[in-house]
Amino acid sequence: MAIKLHSSFAVHPGGWLRAEVIDPHGLSITDAAAKLHVTRQAMSNLLGGRAGLSAEMAIRFEKAFGLSADTLMRMQAAHDLVEVWARAGEIVVERVAA
């Protein structure tokens, strides 16, 4: 039997990063973008939940703040999976027989 991830575990990493890392360090979006050497727009989109976390951005956060890039990527994957599960009924496929 497959275990389905409960939606309460599907936190977008951007919101989490903002609340748990960026804000406690007293950084603005502009400051954080400068420290991680990315554009302000890219940082804003991530922290605002309008863009997903890329593997490269996860590495940047790991290098800058000592976070685990693996954990951040698992957060992103969990978030993506729960979002797709919410509309799984709309996904049409043909079952392939073994």
C-alpha positions as CSV (number, residue, x, y, z in Angstrom):
1,M,0.0,0.0,0.0
2,A,1.3,3.4,-1.0
3,I,1.7,6.1,1.6
4,K,0.3,9.4,0.6
5,L,1.8,12.6,1.9
6,H,-0.6,14.7,3.9
7,S,-1.0,18.3,2.6
8,S,0.1,19.8,5.9
9,F,3.6,18.5,5.2
10,A,3.7,20.3,1.9
11,V,5.3,23.6,2.8
12,H,6.6,25.7,0.0
13,P,10.3,26.1,0.7
14,G,10.2,29.8,-0.2
15,G,7.8,30.7,2.5
16,W,9.7,28.6,5.0
17,L,13.1,30.1,4.0
18,R,11.6,33.6,4.4
19,A,10.1,32.9,7.8
20,E,12.9,30.7,9.3
21,V,16.1,32.1,7.6
22,I,15.8,35.4,5.8
23,D,13.7,37.3,8.3
24,P,15.5,36.1,11.4
25,H,18.8,37.2,9.9
26,G,17.3,40.7,9.4
27,L,17.8,40.5,5.6
28,S,15.6,42.1,3.0
29,I,14.9,40.4,-0.3
30,T,17.5,42.7,-1.9
31,D,20.1,41.9,0.7
32,A,19.5,38.1,0.5
33,A,19.7,38.3,-3.3
34,A,23.0,40.1,-3.1
35,K,24.4,37.6,-0.6
36,L,23.4,34.6,-2.8
37,H,24.4,36.4,-6.0
38,V,21.0,36.1,-7.7
39,T,18.6,38.7,-9.0
40,R,16.2,40.4,-6.7
41,Q,13.4,39.1,-8.9
42,A,14.5,35.5,-8.6
43,M,14.7,35.8,-4.8
44,S,11.3,37.6,-4.6
45,N,9.6,34.9,-6.7
46,L,11.0,32.1,-4.6
47,L,10.3,33.7,-1.2
48,G,6.9,34.7,-2.3
49,G,6.0,31.1,-3.4
50,R,5.7,32.1,-7.1
51,A,8.6,30.0,-8.2
52,G,9.9,26.7,-7.1
53,L,13.3,26.1,-5.5
54,S,15.9,25.0,-8.0
55,A,18.8,22.7,-7.1
56,E,21.2,25.5,-7.7
57,M,19.3,27.8,-5.4
58,A,19.2,25.1,-2.8
59,I,23.0,24.9,-3.0
60,R,23.3,28.6,-2.7
61,F,21.2,28.5,0.5
62,E,23.3,25.6,1.8
63,K,26.6,27.6,1.2
64,A,25.3,30.8,2.6
65,F,23.3,29.6,5.7
66,G,24.5,26.0,6.3
67,L,21.2,24.5,5.4
68,S,20.9,21.1,3.8
69,A,20.3,21.4,0.1
70,D,18.9,17.8,0.1
71,T,16.3,18.8,2.7
72,L,15.3,21.9,0.8
73,M,14.9,19.9,-2.4
74,R,12.7,17.3,-0.5
75,M,10.5,20.2,0.7
76,Q,10.1,21.3,-2.9
77,A,9.3,17.8,-4.1
78,A,6.8,17.3,-1.3
79,H,5.1,20.6,-2.1
80,D,5.0,19.8,-5.8
81,L,3.6,16.3,-5.2
82,V,0.8,17.5,-3.0
83,E,-0.2,20.1,-5.5
84,V,-0.4,17.6,-8.3
85,W,-2.3,15.0,-6.1
86,A,-4.9,17.7,-5.6
87,R,-5.7,17.6,-9.3
88,A,-4.8,14.0,-10.0
89,G,-8.3,13.3,-11.2
90,E,-7.7,15.6,-14.1
91,I,-4.6,13.7,-15.3
92,V,-5.5,11.2,-18.1
93,V,-3.3,8.3,-18.8
94,E,-3.6,4.8,-20.3
95,R,-2.7,1.9,-18.0
96,V,0.1,-0.2,-19.4
97,A,-0.3,-3.9,-18.7
98,A,2.7,-5.8,-17.3
